[in-house]
Amino acid sequence: MARRVSGRVIATLVSLSVVASYVFVTLLFVTPPNPMKSAFAGVMSSASPYFTQKWNVFAPNIAKSNPQLRIQAQWRDDEGELVRSEWVSVTAVEFGAVAGNALPSRIQKLSWNVLAAYSTRFGDLNTEQKAVVQDTFIERFDGGFRGIPSEELIDRLVSLGDDRGDVLDLLRYDFMIKEYATYFATATFDEEIERVRWEVYRERPNDFDRRFDDDVQYESTTTRFGWRHADDQIRADALAAFEDVIARYGGDS
């Protein structure tokens, strides 16, 4: 009987010690700076992985940066000279439709989704292939200009690497972004667009521990891609949809 009581007492004391230690360390983390915190700095450093949280506490695969798809376009003026537009953020316009909507359509983050897929495929290329993709896909032809034929692009990129599948995956998305940028630019500038190009602009917020700092912890980055020939047939119904979105949400882009 004495042994049984002794065991219960020991178990109770151990449990109380564990709880008291946990509460004590928790209080160290949540209280304002004080001499006690300084005295137990070593304890706090060791316990930090178990008592602090990061931005991804509720979303383990949270994105670490905020990407934007920005486009630029060219068209001919009345004298036949090329006119170059300013850079416009497609992503900013799309996200303008999200504000105040608890259940926004997934299409309102189309450029965000496309950039994720495109950037992944671009990252799978080697250095030489990336340089080609970031160059211009336009060539002189019959007194004018045209887009470099797909077969030539494929052969050039495949000759610099081993995986034809990676090249095809990248070029499919490249073509899709070119079409999307052409429609967006046509609706934005109300011109007959001849060329478009785009860039991926990324901002990374401060780490959770520095979320209240005024200083920016990470510099923004820009990955720019070359001019593409806008040879798409513009459909009036599709263009009207772009014009409606830009008229509503494009003011601050």
Buried (B, 14 or more C-beta within 10 A) or exposed (E): EEEEEEEEEEEEEEEEEEEEEEEEBEEBEEEEEEEEBEEBEEBBEEBEEEBEEEBEEEEEEEBEEBBBBBBBBBBEEEEEEEEEBEBBBBBBBBBBBEEEEEEBEEEBBBBBEBBEBBBEBBEBBEEEBBEBBBEBBBEEEEEEBEBBEBEEBBEBBBEBBEBEEBBBBBBBBBBEBBBBBBBBBBBBBEBEBBBBBBBBBBEBBBEEEEEEEEEEEEEEEEBEBBBBBBEBEBEEEBBEEBBEBBEEBBEEB
